[in-house]
Amino acid sequence: MHISTALYDNIGFSIFCLLFFIILSIIVYQIGENIANSKNKNDFTRLIIGVIAFKMFAAVAIVLIYDKLFLPTSNLFILPFFIIYFCYSIFEYYILIKLGKQEK
């Protein structure tokens, strides 16, 4: 199977993942903005650790559920997923670090 065919066959999965991470990033930003103004500095650290843990578990769950339900013909569906995952992780952590450094 050609790589472009394998990727195109799973375009719906890639779009779902993209939307999932966009929505998750918006939610995390809103929560982070509220917690960044908190007097307790540990709350922000807990948020970042919680986001990392949730995103890792969600990533594994999304991939496993897709694999079981849709039985993709190739494992190449994971490639765009992880590209999206890593890009949004970098973007999200960058924004959270900027929020954490804001003057109170």
N, C-alpha and C positions, 0 to 999 in steps of 0.2 A: 504494500500500500504506500502510495506517495505521501510525503509528510503534509503537503498542503491539503490533500483530500482528508486526511485524518483530522487536521485542525478544523477544516470547514465543517466536517460532520458533527463537530461538538461546539459549534458557534453559540448555540443557545445556552450551553453550560457556561461559556466564557462571559456572555452578557449577564447571566444571573450572578456570577461571581463579582463582576464589576459593579453591578447595582448593590449587591450585598455589602461590599467594602465601602462604597460611597455612603450608603446609609449609616453604616457602622461608624465611619469617620465623622460624620455630622453629629451623631449622638455623642460620641466620645468627646468631640470638641466642646459641645454644649455643657457636658458634665465637667470637663476639665476647666472650662472658663469659670464655672461656679466654685469648684474646689480650689482653684488657684488663689481665690480671694479669701479662702478660709484661714483662720488663725493657726490651725494645726497643720504644720508642714508635712506631717506623716500621711495625711489624707491624700495628698497629691502623689506621693510615692506609691501608696496602696493602689491608687487608680491606675498608674502605669503598669504595675505588676499584674493587676487584675485584667487589664486590657490585653497584655501579652498572653496570659494564660487562657483567657476566653478565646482570643483569636486563634491560638494554636489548636485548642480543642475543636473549635468551630471548623477550622480548615480540614482537620482530619475527618470530622463527621461529614462535611459537605462532600469530600472526595469519596469516602466509603459509601455514602448513600447514593451518590450518582453512579458509582461503579456497580452497585447491587441492583438499582432500579432500571438503569438504561443499558446496561451491559455493552459498553463501548467496544468497538472492534479493535481499538488500539489504545495503548496506555499513554499516547501522546496528548490526551485531553488534560493531563496533569501539567504539561509545559506552560500553556497560557495561564492556568490557574496560579501557578507559583510566581510567574512574572507579575501578575496582578497583585498577588499577596505581598510580595516583597516591595513593590513600588508603593502600595498604600501603607505598608508598615513604615517605610522610611519617611514618607510624607507625614503620617500621623505622629510619629515620634518626634519629628522635627517641630511640628506645630505644638505638641505638648511641652517640649523643652522650652520653646519660646514663651508659652503661657506660664510655665513654672518660674521663669526668670523675670517676669513682669514685676514692676514696683507695686507694692501693696498700698 
